[in-house]
């Protein structure tokens, strides 16, 4: 099966670029203060602990904050501002106390909670990956650190309670114009440096919860969709094969696929088995070259065969990556080489479909079915991404093979971000993500670079440290003092003096 033309195209989940977007650039809501009238204060009571003085203080703050939300919700509903609402535009000082009694936010101010909620892109339930892809921007290693189910649900249920107290108002910044334009800002992934096939965590009794249960808990509690990402798995691993077949059946249901923004299979020339085959070729070991290449082809064909029920879904994507034609010394890792690999994978996949047609007919009932599925795969493979970045292992890989090619550089891009954070705090104008690590620590991220913060969620296993993130900023920490600075007055009507 020939791949006639691989062209650059749609990238469903892309690395985030720093976008100079200020809060003033978006339409004004026309309301930035939260005046609290005593007549609107409800008689709700809440208990916060054994200290009666602090309990009274916290209860009063909570009641005032609930009144503030009531006023805010009435205003939003009355002025039909739901599509413009951004929590950062409103006074967190007036809302202080709304978080009390939510254990995962213990010790955090509303300003800190608003900051960590905005563009919450990752809750890293599990750290570490065995794939060892040569281009990995996260420099992922097999080291293991994962949340318990209790850790994860303390976060999700905490956000669920907070969302209920906000009466359904968005707390994640989804109404920011760039969030409407780019799917990645409306996605909360459950991984950073892990393959979703490996995402499964246990509760204190040893019960295992896989990706379907994680995605459901996230969707039901935060109202946020996630993404599934895999580079495939060893087809001879019965546990992972059974898990993949379960996922294929589960997400073939439209109701379940609604919990995802994307279901991605990564197909690239940087797979560990394929890279090892190129090293063997370089050393003149042709038998090893053939064996390792065949392993990659067989595993990828099996991955696509297993996910056949999802191929027609518009949320199913193949993330296809290689060096572009201008790269020097990139033989084996460029567009031509990827096309050759794709032909082998598709030929192998066609063989699996023919075997299915002549056997169980699990997915294929006729020759027309084969043609339809293969055409669909070719169409998805034809969307090629050559915009590789310099993070993680890529530079070392290029040096090893003597490859010369331009890369996206993130080091310089962080300097204006840091200066903006120093000056503007949580009102920063650069559109960035938040990551909650497996130990509850919060990071400011642009997907390839990280800025540490002083914020940590109060999860049960918060004292067990996570592996250090790659590409972590060493000379700046986003402190609580910066995040909690006095609130900036935003003009109600910027066009009026």
C-alpha positions as CSV (number, residue, x, y, z in Angstrom):
1,X,0.0,0.0,0.0
2,X,1.6,3.2,-1.2
3,X,1.5,6.5,0.8
4,X,1.2,9.0,-2.0
5,X,1.6,12.2,-0.1
6,X,2.2,13.1,3.5
7,X,1.4,16.8,4.1
8,X,1.5,19.1,7.1
9,X,-1.9,19.4,8.6
10,X,-4.2,19.5,11.7
11,X,-2.6,19.1,15.1
12,X,-5.3,18.2,17.6
13,X,-3.2,18.8,20.7
14,X,-0.4,21.2,20.2
15,X,2.4,22.6,22.4
16,X,1.3,25.9,23.8
17,X,2.9,29.1,22.5
18,X,3.1,32.1,24.8
19,X,0.4,34.4,23.6
20,X,0.4,38.0,24.7
21,X,-3.2,38.3,25.8
22,X,-4.2,40.6,28.6
23,X,-7.5,40.7,30.5
24,X,-8.1,44.1,29.1
25,X,-8.2,42.6,25.5
26,X,-11.4,40.7,26.1
27,X,-14.9,42.2,26.3
28,X,-15.7,43.9,29.6
29,X,-18.3,42.2,31.8
30,X,-19.3,45.6,33.0
31,X,-19.0,44.4,36.6
32,X,-15.9,44.0,38.6
33,X,-16.9,44.6,42.2
34,X,-18.8,42.3,44.5
35,X,-20.9,44.4,46.9
36,X,-22.3,42.4,49.7
37,X,-25.6,43.6,51.2
38,X,-26.5,42.3,54.6
39,X,-30.0,41.5,53.5
40,X,-28.5,38.9,51.0
41,X,-26.5,37.0,53.6
42,X,-28.1,33.6,54.0
43,X,-28.4,31.8,57.3
44,X,-26.2,28.9,56.3
45,X,-23.9,27.6,59.0
46,X,-20.8,25.4,58.7
47,X,-18.4,23.9,61.1
48,X,-14.6,24.2,60.6
49,X,-13.0,22.7,63.7
50,X,-12.6,22.7,67.4
51,X,-11.3,26.2,67.9
52,X,-14.5,28.2,68.5
53,X,-13.0,31.6,67.7
54,X,-11.6,30.5,64.3
55,X,-14.7,28.6,63.6
56,X,-16.8,31.7,64.1
57,X,-14.4,33.7,61.9
58,X,-14.4,31.1,59.2
59,X,-18.1,30.6,59.3
60,X,-18.7,34.4,58.9
61,X,-16.3,34.6,56.0
62,X,-18.0,31.6,54.4
63,X,-21.4,33.2,54.7
64,X,-20.2,36.5,53.3
65,X,-18.6,34.6,50.4
66,X,-21.8,32.7,49.7
67,X,-23.6,36.0,49.6
68,X,-21.1,37.4,47.2
69,X,-21.6,34.4,44.9
70,X,-25.3,34.9,45.0
71,X,-24.9,38.5,44.0
72,X,-22.5,37.6,41.3
73,X,-24.7,34.8,39.9
74,X,-27.7,37.1,39.8
75,X,-25.7,39.8,37.9
76,X,-24.3,37.3,35.4
77,X,-27.8,35.8,34.8
78,X,-29.5,39.2,34.5
79,X,-27.0,40.6,32.1
80,X,-26.5,37.4,30.1
81,X,-22.7,37.5,30.6
82,X,-22.2,33.8,30.9
83,X,-20.1,33.7,27.7
84,X,-17.8,36.5,28.9
85,X,-17.4,35.5,32.6
86,X,-13.8,35.2,33.8
87,X,-13.3,34.5,37.5
88,X,-10.0,36.5,37.4
89,X,-12.0,39.6,36.7
90,X,-13.7,39.6,40.0
91,X,-12.7,40.2,43.6
92,X,-11.2,37.2,45.3
93,X,-11.2,39.2,48.5
94,X,-14.9,39.3,48.5
95,X,-15.0,35.6,47.8
96,X,-12.5,34.7,50.5
97,X,-14.0,32.0,52.7
98,X,-15.9,30.1,50.0
99,X,-13.2,27.4,50.1
100,X,-13.4,26.7,53.8
101,X,-14.2,23.2,54.8
102,X,-12.9,21.8,51.5
103,X,-9.9,19.8,52.8
104,X,-7.8,19.7,49.6
105,X,-7.7,23.5,49.6
106,X,-6.8,23.7,53.3
107,X,-4.3,26.6,53.8
108,X,-5.0,28.2,50.4
109,X,-6.5,31.6,49.7
110,X,-9.1,32.1,47.1
111,X,-6.6,34.0,45.0
112,X,-4.3,31.0,45.1
113,X,-7.3,28.7,44.2
114,X,-8.3,31.0,41.3
115,X,-4.7,31.0,40.0
116,X,-4.3,27.2,40.1
117,X,-7.7,26.6,38.5
118,X,-7.2,28.8,35.5
119,X,-6.1,26.8,32.5
120,X,-5.8,23.6,34.7
121,X,-4.3,21.4,32.0
122,X,-2.7,18.5,33.9
123,X,-3.5,16.4,37.0
124,X,-0.5,14.0,36.8
125,X,-2.0,10.9,38.4
126,X,1.0,8.9,37.4
127,X,4.6,9.9,36.6
128,X,7.0,7.9,34.5
129,X,7.0,6.1,31.2
130,X,8.7,2.9,29.8
131,X,8.5,3.9,26.2
132,X,11.7,5.9,26.1
133,X,10.9,7.7,22.8
134,X,14.0,9.5,21.5
135,X,12.2,12.9,21.1
136,X,10.3,12.9,24.4
137,X,10.0,16.6,25.5
138,X,9.4,15.4,29.1
139,X,12.5,13.3,29.2
140,X,10.3,10.6,30.7
141,X,11.9,7.7,32.5
142,X,10.5,4.5,33.9
143,X,10.7,5.8,37.4
144,X,7.3,5.5,39.1
145,X,5.3,7.8,41.3
146,X,1.5,7.8,41.3
147,X,-1.4,9.1,43.2
148,X,-3.6,6.8,45.2
149,X,-7.3,6.9,44.2
150,X,-7.8,8.8,47.5
151,X,-5.3,11.4,46.4
152,X,-7.0,11.8,43.0
153,X,-10.6,11.9,44.4
154,X,-9.6,14.4,47.1
155,X,-8.7,16.8,44.2
156,X,-11.7,16.0,42.0
157,X,-14.3,16.1,44.9
158,X,-12.7,19.3,46.2
159,X,-13.2,20.9,42.8
160,X,-16.7,19.5,42.6
161,X,-17.7,21.1,45.9
162,X,-16.1,24.4,44.9
163,X,-18.0,24.4,41.6
164,X,-21.2,23.7,43.4
165,X,-20.5,26.7,45.7
166,X,-19.9,28.8,42.6
167,X,-23.4,27.7,41.4
168,X,-22.0,26.5,38.0
169,X,-20.0,29.5,37.1
170,X,-16.8,28.6,35.2
171,X,-13.7,28.6,37.4
172,X,-11.2,27.2,34.8
173,X,-11.0,30.2,32.4
174,X,-12.8,28.6,29.5
175,X,-14.3,31.9,28.4
176,X,-10.9,33.4,27.6
177,X,-10.9,33.9,23.8
178,X,-7.8,31.8,23.3
179,X,-9.4,29.0,25.2
180,X,-12.3,29.1,22.7
181,X,-9.9,28.9,19.8
182,X,-7.5,26.2,21.1
183,X,-8.8,22.9,22.3
184,X,-5.8,22.3,24.5
185,X,-7.0,25.0,26.9
186,X,-10.3,23.2,27.4
187,X,-8.6,19.9,28.2
188,X,-7.3,18.6,31.6
189,X,-5.0,15.7,30.9
190,X,-4.3,13.0,33.4
191,X,-0.7,12.6,32.5
192,X,2.4,14.6,31.7
193,X,5.3,12.1,31.2
194,X,3.2,8.9,31.1
195,X,1.5,6.8,28.4
196,X,-2.3,6.5,29.0
197,X,-2.1,2.7,28.5
198,X,-0.2,2.6,31.8
199,X,-2.5,4.9,33.7
200,X,-4.1,2.9,36.5
201,X,-4.0,3.7,40.2
202,X,-5.0,1.8,43.3
203,X,-7.0,2.8,46.4
204,X,-6.0,1.9,49.9
205,X,-7.6,-1.5,49.6
206,X,-5.7,-2.4,46.5
207,X,-8.5,-1.9,44.0
208,X,-7.3,-0.8,40.6
209,X,-8.9,2.1,38.7
210,X,-8.0,2.4,35.0
211,X,-8.3,5.3,32.5
212,X,-12.1,4.8,32.0
213,X,-12.7,5.4,35.7
214,X,-10.2,8.3,35.9
215,X,-11.8,10.0,32.9
216,X,-15.3,9.5,34.3
217,X,-14.4,10.9,37.7
218,X,-12.7,14.0,36.1
219,X,-15.6,14.7,33.8
220,X,-18.3,14.2,36.5
221,X,-16.5,16.3,39.1
222,X,-14.7,19.1,37.2
223,X,-16.9,19.1,34.1
224,X,-13.6,18.9,32.1
225,X,-12.8,16.6,29.3
226,X,-9.4,14.8,29.1
227,X,-7.3,13.3,26.3
228,X,-6.1,9.8,25.7
229,X,-2.5,9.5,24.4
230,X,-0.6,6.3,23.6
231,X,2.4,5.2,21.6
232,X,1.1,1.7,21.5
233,X,2.1,-1.3,23.5
234,X,3.7,-4.7,23.2
235,X,1.1,-6.9,21.5
236,X,2.4,-9.9,23.4
237,X,1.5,-8.2,26.8
238,X,-1.9,-9.9,27.6
239,X,-2.8,-7.4,30.4
240,X,-2.3,-4.3,28.2
241,X,-3.9,-5.9,25.2
242,X,-7.0,-6.7,27.3
243,X,-7.0,-3.2,28.6
244,X,-6.8,-1.7,25.1
245,X,-9.7,-3.9,23.9
246,X,-11.7,-2.6,26.9
247,X,-10.9,1.0,26.0
248,X,-11.8,0.4,22.3
249,X,-15.3,-0.9,23.3
250,X,-15.8,1.7,26.1
251,X,-15.0,4.7,24.0
252,X,-16.9,3.5,20.9
253,X,-19.9,4.6,22.9
254,X,-20.7,8.3,22.1
255,X,-21.7,8.8,25.7
256,X,-18.3,7.7,26.9
257,X,-16.3,9.5,24.1
258,X,-18.0,12.7,25.3
259,X,-15.6,12.6,28.2
260,X,-12.6,13.1,25.9
261,X,-11.5,15.9,23.7
262,X,-9.1,13.7,21.8
263,X,-8.1,10.0,21.5
264,X,-4.5,10.1,20.1
265,X,-2.2,7.4,18.8
266,X,1.4,8.6,18.4
267,X,3.1,7.3,15.3
268,X,6.6,8.6,14.7
269,X,10.2,7.7,13.8
270,X,11.3,8.3,17.4
271,X,9.9,5.1,18.8
272,X,12.6,3.2,20.9
273,X,12.4,0.0,18.9
274,X,12.7,1.9,15.6
275,X,15.6,4.1,16.8
276,X,17.3,0.9,18.1
277,X,16.9,-0.6,14.6
278,X,18.6,2.5,13.1
279,X,21.5,2.1,15.5
280,X,21.8,-1.6,14.6
281,X,21.9,-0.6,10.9
282,X,24.6,2.0,11.7
283,X,26.6,-0.8,13.3
284,X,26.1,-3.2,10.4
285,X,23.8,-5.6,12.3
286,X,21.2,-6.2,9.6
287,X,19.4,-9.0,11.3
288,X,18.8,-6.9,14.4
289,X,17.8,-4.0,12.2
290,X,15.1,-6.1,10.5
291,X,13.9,-7.6,13.8
292,X,13.5,-4.3,15.7
293,X,11.8,-2.6,12.8
294,X,9.4,-5.5,12.5
295,X,8.6,-5.2,16.2
296,X,7.6,-1.6,15.8
297,X,5.6,-2.3,12.7
298,X,3.7,-5.2,14.3
299,X,3.0,-3.4,17.5
300,X,1.7,-0.3,15.7
301,X,-0.4,-2.3,13.3
302,X,-1.9,-4.2,16.3
303,X,-2.6,-0.9,18.0
304,X,-4.6,0.4,15.0
305,X,-6.4,-3.0,14.6
306,X,-7.4,-3.0,18.3
307,X,-8.7,0.6,18.1
308,X,-10.6,-0.1,14.8
309,X,-14.0,0.8,16.5
310,X,-12.7,4.3,17.1
311,X,-11.1,5.0,13.7
312,X,-14.2,6.7,12.2
313,X,-14.6,9.0,15.2
314,X,-13.6,12.6,14.6
315,X,-11.8,12.7,18.0
316,X,-9.5,9.9,17.0
317,X,-6.2,11.3,15.7
318,X,-2.8,10.0,14.8
319,X,0.1,12.2,16.0
320,X,2.6,11.7,13.2
321,X,6.0,13.2,13.7
322,X,9.4,13.3,11.9
323,X,12.0,15.7,10.7
324,X,11.1,17.8,7.7
325,X,12.8,17.6,4.3
326,X,15.3,20.4,5.1
327,X,16.9,18.5,8.0
328,X,20.4,17.4,7.4
329,X,21.7,13.9,8.1
330,X,18.2,12.8,9.0
331,X,18.1,9.7,6.8
332,X,15.9,7.2,8.6
333,X,14.1,9.9,10.5
334,X,12.6,12.2,7.8
335,X,9.4,12.3,5.8
336,X,10.6,9.7,3.3
337,X,11.5,7.3,6.1
338,X,8.2,7.8,7.9
339,X,6.3,7.2,4.6
340,X,8.2,3.9,4.2
341,X,7.3,2.9,7.8
342,X,3.7,3.9,7.2
343,X,3.5,1.7,4.2
344,X,4.7,-1.3,6.2
345,X,2.3,-0.6,9.0
346,X,-0.6,-0.3,6.7
347,X,0.3,-3.5,4.8
348,X,0.5,-5.3,8.1
349,X,-2.8,-3.8,9.3
350,X,-4.4,-4.9,6.0
351,X,-3.2,-8.4,6.7
352,X,-4.8,-8.4,10.2
353,X,-8.1,-7.2,8.6
354,X,-7.9,-10.1,6.0
355,X,-7.3,-12.6,8.8
356,X,-10.3,-11.1,10.7
357,X,-12.5,-11.3,7.6
358,X,-11.6,-15.0,7.1
359,X,-11.9,-15.8,10.8
360,X,-13.9,-14.2,13.7
361,X,-15.1,-11.1,11.7
362,X,-14.7,-9.1,14.9
363,X,-14.4,-5.8,12.9
364,X,-14.4,-6.8,9.2
365,X,-17.4,-8.2,7.5
366,X,-16.4,-7.6,3.9
367,X,-13.6,-6.5,1.6
368,X,-15.2,-3.1,1.4
369,X,-14.8,-2.8,5.2
370,X,-11.0,-3.3,4.7
371,X,-10.8,-0.6,2.0
372,X,-12.8,1.8,4.2
373,X,-10.7,1.3,7.3
374,X,-7.4,1.5,5.4
375,X,-8.4,4.7,3.6
376,X,-9.3,6.2,7.0
377,X,-5.9,5.3,8.5
378,X,-4.1,6.8,5.4
379,X,-6.1,10.0,5.7
380,X,-5.1,10.4,9.4
381,X,-1.4,9.5,8.8
382,X,-1.3,12.2,6.1
383,X,-1.5,14.9,8.8
384,X,2.2,15.4,9.6
385,X,3.8,17.4,12.4
386,X,7.5,18.5,11.9
387,X,7.5,21.3,14.5
388,X,9.7,19.5,17.0
389,X,11.0,21.2,20.1
390,X,14.3,21.3,21.9
391,X,13.1,20.0,25.3
392,X,13.9,16.7,26.9
393,X,15.9,14.2,24.9
394,X,15.7,15.7,21.4
395,X,19.0,17.5,21.4
396,X,21.0,14.5,22.7
397,X,19.3,12.3,20.1
398,X,20.2,14.7,17.3
399,X,23.8,14.9,18.4
400,X,24.1,11.1,18.5
401,X,23.0,10.8,14.9
402,X,24.5,14.1,13.7
403,X,21.2,15.5,12.6
404,X,20.9,19.3,11.9
405,X,17.5,20.8,12.0
406,X,15.7,23.9,13.5
407,X,13.8,23.2,16.7
408,X,11.3,25.2,18.7
409,X,13.3,26.8,21.5
410,X,11.5,27.5,24.8
411,X,14.3,28.8,27.0
412,X,14.2,32.3,25.7
413,X,10.4,32.4,25.7
414,X,10.3,32.0,29.5
415,X,12.1,35.2,30.2
416,X,9.2,37.5,29.4
417,X,6.8,35.1,31.2
418,X,8.8,35.4,34.4
419,X,9.0,39.2,34.2
420,X,5.3,39.3,33.6
421,X,4.6,37.1,36.6
422,X,6.8,39.3,38.8
423,X,4.9,42.4,37.8
424,X,1.4,41.1,37.3
425,X,1.1,38.1,39.5
426,X,-2.0,36.1,38.8
427,X,-3.1,38.8,36.3
428,X,-0.3,37.7,34.0
429,X,-1.0,38.3,30.4
430,X,0.8,35.2,29.0
431,X,-1.6,32.3,28.4
432,X,0.0,29.5,30.4
433,X,-1.2,26.2,31.9
434,X,-1.2,24.8,35.4
435,X,0.0,21.3,36.3
436,X,-0.9,19.5,39.6
437,X,1.9,16.9,40.2
438,X,1.4,13.5,41.8
439,X,2.4,15.0,45.2
440,X,-0.1,17.9,44.9
441,X,2.4,20.6,44.0
442,X,1.3,23.1,41.4
443,X,3.5,24.3,38.5
444,X,3.2,27.1,35.9
445,X,3.9,25.5,32.5
446,X,4.0,26.1,28.8
447,X,4.1,22.3,28.2
448,X,7.8,22.2,27.7
449,X,9.1,24.4,30.5
450,X,8.0,24.6,34.2
451,X,8.0,27.3,36.8
452,X,7.6,26.0,40.4
453,X,5.1,27.7,42.7
454,X,4.7,27.6,46.5
455,X,1.2,26.1,46.2
456,X,0.6,22.5,47.2
457,X,-2.8,20.8,47.5
458,X,-3.6,19.0,50.7
459,X,-3.8,15.4,49.4
460,X,-3.2,12.4,51.6
461,X,0.2,11.5,50.2
462,X,1.5,15.0,49.7
463,X,4.7,14.2,51.7
464,X,5.9,11.6,49.2
465,X,7.8,13.6,46.6
466,X,7.3,13.2,42.9
467,X,10.3,12.8,40.5
468,X,11.8,16.2,39.4
469,X,10.2,17.6,36.3
470,X,12.5,18.1,33.3
471,X,13.1,21.6,32.1
472,X,12.3,23.1,35.5
473,X,13.1,26.8,36.0
474,X,15.9,27.1,38.5
475,X,16.1,30.8,39.2
476,X,12.5,31.8,39.9
477,X,9.6,30.5,42.1
478,X,6.1,31.9,41.8
479,X,5.5,32.7,45.5
480,X,2.3,33.0,47.4
481,X,3.2,36.6,48.1
482,X,3.2,37.4,44.3
483,X,-0.1,35.5,43.8
484,X,-1.8,37.2,46.8
485,X,-0.9,40.8,45.9
486,X,-3.6,43.4,46.2
487,X,-6.1,43.1,43.4
488,X,-5.7,45.2,40.3
489,X,-8.6,47.5,39.4
490,X,-9.9,46.6,36.0
491,X,-11.8,49.3,34.2
492,X,-15.5,48.6,34.0
493,X,-15.8,50.4,30.7
494,X,-12.4,50.6,29.0
495,X,-13.8,52.7,26.2
496,X,-15.1,55.4,28.6
497,X,-12.9,57.9,30.5
